[in-house]
Amino acid sequence: MKAARALRGHALRLAGLVLLCAAALQVVFALRIALMVTVDPQSTTFQRSEMRRLLVQRHALAWSQQWVEMARISPQLQRAVIASEDASFAEHGGVDWDAIEQAWQKNQRAEQRAEKRAERRPPAARVAPAAKIVGGSTITQQLAKNLFLSGERTVLRKGQELVLTLLLEGTLSKRRILEIYLNNVEWGEGLFGAQAAARHYFHVDAARLGPEQAARLAVMLPAPKRFEKRPASPYVVGRAATIVLRMGAVELPR
């Protein structure tokens, strides 16, 4: 009995220590986000992981990024990114539950189609192909993940992402969230932020991007490393035309 009570005591102390560490981590995150009200983040967790990858794989760091204030980012690009990535950005509180539900339904249908294709194959080759996963993350969720978290897909990481999303929305204005996002989002290998992307793809500053150019950059965001190889592909151009039509209905955050 004494041994059992001692074991339970150790377990409770360990659980308490874990909870204390988790709470301390949230305080650290909250303080870092509070600093972002006035201080521009120098790098994100995702960017640092990319730096390490490039140094290991290529033994060199080809990197392009330049922070510019929101006033120096074309409103056309702001509208295009919102129209493409998060149409209800100005209205939601960080999480778009309707978009998450729609993404879940699309993923379920994609998995069912993949399973049916596998069933039509010979028994020896019945390995279901991976279904394309559609995300429902908002701009704020993407920023939370890129700023602080790894790319692993676990329930714990997703829960932390939700907490960070709510902290970002509760501390920063929508305009500031969008400004930080546009200055740190990836637009190609070693290519980060609106200014670097505008200079690389169109040889102009971010402030001078037109509607079609902005829309093409917005289309690239879900898979920048893939689209950078063909930034003027028929898919990118066609999808950009659709984004241009949606941009007029986008209300920019103040």
C-alpha positions as semicolon CSV with decimal commas, in nm:
position;residue;x (nm);y (nm);z (nm)
1;M;0,000;0,000;0,000
2;K;0,277;0,241;0,091
3;A;0,448;0,168;-0,240
4;A;0,122;0,231;-0,429
5;R;0,062;0,560;-0,245
6;A;0,420;0,667;-0,314
7;L;0,378;0,579;-0,682
8;R;0,055;0,780;-0,702
9;G;0,229;1,070;-0,529
10;H;0,512;1,065;-0,780
11;A;0,263;1,048;-1,067
12;L;0,069;1,346;-0,931
13;R;0,385;1,550;-0,883
14;L;0,498;1,464;-1,235
15;A;0,158;1,561;-1,377
16;G;0,171;1,886;-1,181
17;L;0,519;1,961;-1,314
18;V;0,407;1,893;-1,671
19;L;0,108;2,126;-1,629
20;L;0,329;2,393;-1,474
21;C;0,574;2,373;-1,765
22;A;0,287;2,389;-2,015
23;A;0,146;2,696;-1,843
24;A;0,490;2,861;-1,835
25;L;0,529;2,794;-2,207
26;Q;0,198;2,967;-2,279
27;V;0,315;3,269;-2,078
28;V;0,634;3,282;-2,287
29;F;0,430;3,263;-2,607
30;A;0,196;3,536;-2,482
31;L;0,489;3,767;-2,398
32;R;0,648;3,710;-2,739
33;I;0,320;3,788;-2,913
34;A;0,275;4,101;-2,699
35;L;0,614;4,225;-2,822
36;M;0,490;4,189;-3,180
37;V;0,251;4,478;-3,125
38;T;0,549;4,706;-3,191
39;V;0,848;4,480;-3,264
40;D;0,876;4,302;-3,600
41;P;0,971;3,933;-3,559
42;Q;1,318;3,867;-3,698
43;S;1,245;3,510;-3,807
44;T;0,997;3,227;-3,761
45;T;1,040;2,867;-3,650
46;F;0,964;2,753;-4,004
47;Q;1,225;2,986;-4,151
48;R;1,492;2,864;-3,909
49;S;1,414;2,503;-3,998
50;E;1,443;2,593;-4,368
51;M;1,779;2,761;-4,305
52;R;1,910;2,444;-4,141
53;R;1,776;2,227;-4,423
54;L;1,939;2,439;-4,693
55;L;2,271;2,446;-4,509
56;V;2,268;2,067;-4,465
57;Q;2,149;1,979;-4,815
58;R;2,322;2,247;-5,019
59;H;2,600;2,365;-4,787
60;A;2,494;2,718;-4,876
61;L;2,218;2,958;-4,781
62;A;2,039;3,124;-5,073
63;W;1,803;3,352;-4,885
64;S;1,594;3,655;-4,976
65;Q;1,374;3,846;-4,733
66;Q;1,317;4,215;-4,662
67;W;1,063;4,347;-4,415
68;V;0,843;4,628;-4,546
69;E;0,568;4,815;-4,364
70;M;0,208;4,749;-4,463
71;A;0,193;5,086;-4,636
72;R;0,460;4,954;-4,875
73;I;0,268;4,637;-4,962
74;S;0,023;4,676;-5,247
75;P;-0,343;4,668;-5,136
76;Q;-0,392;4,444;-5,439
77;L;-0,167;4,181;-5,283
78;Q;-0,342;4,214;-4,949
79;R;-0,679;4,158;-5,116
80;A;-0,550;3,873;-5,332
81;V;-0,405;3,681;-5,037
82;I;-0,722;3,721;-4,833
83;A;-0,941;3,620;-5,130
84;S;-0,727;3,313;-5,195
85;E;-0,632;3,200;-4,844
86;D;-0,898;3,323;-4,601
87;A;-1,201;3,502;-4,745
88;S;-1,358;3,564;-4,402
89;F;-1,037;3,691;-4,243
90;A;-1,191;4,022;-4,135
91;E;-1,490;3,853;-3,966
92;H;-1,371;3,541;-3,783
93;G;-1,196;3,529;-3,447
94;G;-0,898;3,332;-3,574
95;V;-1,064;3,000;-3,661
96;D;-1,311;2,954;-3,947
97;W;-1,511;2,655;-3,828
98;D;-1,718;2,641;-4,149
99;A;-1,398;2,617;-4,357
100;I;-1,266;2,342;-4,130
101;E;-1,588;2,144;-4,170
102;Q;-1,580;2,185;-4,549
103;A;-1,214;2,076;-4,558
104;W;-1,296;1,770;-4,347
105;Q;-1,578;1,673;-4,583
106;K;-1,351;1,715;-4,887
107;N;-1,083;1,503;-4,725
108;Q;-1,337;1,230;-4,645
109;R;-1,456;1,223;-5,005
110;A;-1,095;1,216;-5,130
111;E;-1,014;0,920;-4,903
112;Q;-1,322;0,732;-5,026
113;R;-1,225;0,789;-5,390
114;A;-0,870;0,670;-5,315
115;E;-1,003;0,354;-5,150
116;K;-1,231;0,279;-5,447
117;R;-0,940;0,319;-5,690
118;A;-0,737;0,078;-5,477
119;E;-1,020;-0,180;-5,478
120;R;-1,016;-0,189;-5,859
121;R;-0,652;-0,294;-5,860
122;P;-0,526;-0,656;-5,845
123;P;-0,508;-0,790;-5,486
124;A;-0,127;-0,785;-5,486
125;A;-0,124;-0,414;-5,573
126;R;-0,400;-0,298;-5,342
127;V;-0,221;-0,017;-5,165
128;A;-0,448;0,284;-5,137
129;P;-0,283;0,595;-5,290
130;A;-0,250;0,889;-5,057
131;A;-0,548;1,120;-5,080
132;K;-0,484;1,491;-5,126
133;I;-0,532;1,663;-4,789
134;V;-0,720;1,992;-4,797
135;G;-0,661;2,231;-4,508
136;G;-0,905;2,475;-4,350
137;S;-0,651;2,692;-4,171
138;T;-0,701;3,067;-4,154
139;I;-0,426;3,323;-4,211
140;T;-0,393;3,359;-3,833
141;Q;-0,357;2,983;-3,786
142;Q;-0,094;2,966;-4,058
143;L;0,094;3,251;-3,893
144;A;0,076;3,083;-3,551
145;K;0,217;2,760;-3,695
146;N;0,496;2,930;-3,891
147;L;0,599;3,159;-3,605
148;F;0,625;2,903;-3,328
149;L;0,557;2,540;-3,426
150;S;0,696;2,248;-3,621
151;G;0,527;2,100;-3,925
152;E;0,427;1,773;-3,760
153;R;0,059;1,675;-3,765
154;T;-0,045;1,574;-3,413
155;V;-0,342;1,651;-3,190
156;L;-0,111;1,815;-2,936
157;R;0,046;2,044;-3,196
158;K;-0,295;2,135;-3,337
159;G;-0,416;2,221;-2,987
160;Q;-0,113;2,445;-2,933
161;E;-0,182;2,608;-3,269
162;L;-0,536;2,689;-3,155
163;V;-0,409;2,850;-2,833
164;L;-0,155;3,058;-3,025
165;T;-0,419;3,160;-3,277
166;L;-0,643;3,292;-3,002
167;L;-0,348;3,474;-2,842
168;L;-0,261;3,639;-3,174
169;E;-0,619;3,746;-3,236
170;G;-0,661;3,873;-2,880
171;T;-0,336;4,073;-2,880
172;L;-0,277;4,199;-3,233
173;S;-0,500;4,384;-3,475
174;K;-0,608;4,210;-3,795
175;R;-0,395;4,455;-3,993
176;R;-0,087;4,370;-3,786
177;I;-0,151;3,996;-3,822
178;L;-0,171;4,035;-4,199
179;E;0,141;4,253;-4,205
180;I;0,347;3,994;-4,016
181;Y;0,207;3,713;-4,233
182;L;0,287;3,887;-4,561
183;N;0,643;3,964;-4,450
184;N;0,720;3,607;-4,342
185;V;0,524;3,371;-4,564
186;E;0,721;3,147;-4,801
187;W;0,708;3,221;-5,176
188;G;0,976;2,979;-5,291
189;E;1,283;2,802;-5,162
190;G;1,470;3,054;-4,948
191;L;1,226;3,324;-5,060
192;F;1,018;3,488;-4,788
193;G;0,792;3,790;-4,771
194;A;0,605;4,010;-5,018
195;Q;0,899;4,234;-5,108
196;A;1,131;3,944;-5,193
197;A;0,858;3,771;-5,394
198;A;0,768;4,086;-5,591
199;R;1,132;4,151;-5,676
200;H;1,201;3,786;-5,767
201;Y;0,899;3,715;-5,987
202;F;0,810;4,057;-6,130
203;H;1,115;4,281;-6,069
204;V;0,909;4,546;-5,892
205;D;0,864;4,649;-5,530
206;A;0,575;4,501;-5,334
207;A;0,404;4,841;-5,335
208;R;0,380;4,836;-5,717
209;L;0,217;4,497;-5,770
210;G;-0,088;4,507;-5,995
211;P;-0,402;4,292;-5,958
212;E;-0,290;4,011;-6,189
213;Q;0,060;3,996;-6,042
214;A;-0,079;3,997;-5,687
215;A;-0,327;3,722;-5,772
216;R;-0,054;3,502;-5,919
217;L;0,153;3,537;-5,603
218;A;-0,150;3,450;-5,390
219;V;-0,216;3,135;-5,596
220;M;0,139;3,015;-5,524
221;L;0,105;3,022;-5,144
222;P;-0,032;2,671;-5,081
223;A;0,268;2,510;-5,259
224;P;0,534;2,774;-5,331
225;K;0,819;2,530;-5,391
226;R;0,613;2,356;-5,660
227;F;0,473;2,667;-5,826
228;E;0,804;2,857;-5,830
229;K;0,924;2,622;-6,105
230;R;0,641;2,739;-6,332
231;P;0,504;3,067;-6,193
232;A;0,324;3,141;-6,521
233;S;0,177;2,794;-6,575
234;P;-0,177;2,768;-6,716
235;Y;-0,305;2,661;-6,375
236;V;-0,151;2,961;-6,194
237;V;-0,271;3,208;-6,457
238;G;-0,621;3,058;-6,471
239;R;-0,660;3,040;-6,096
240;A;-0,526;3,397;-6,067
241;A;-0,801;3,519;-6,299
242;T;-1,059;3,375;-6,058
243;I;-0,887;3,543;-5,762
244;V;-0,891;3,880;-5,942
245;L;-1,270;3,854;-5,974
246;R;-1,300;3,792;-5,599
247;M;-1,066;4,070;-5,490
248;G;-1,321;4,348;-5,533
249;A;-1,536;4,202;-5,255
250;V;-1,250;4,185;-5,004
251;E;-1,255;4,436;-4,722
252;L;-0,908;4,513;-4,592
253;P;-0,857;4,518;-4,214
254;R;-0,787;4,854;-4,051
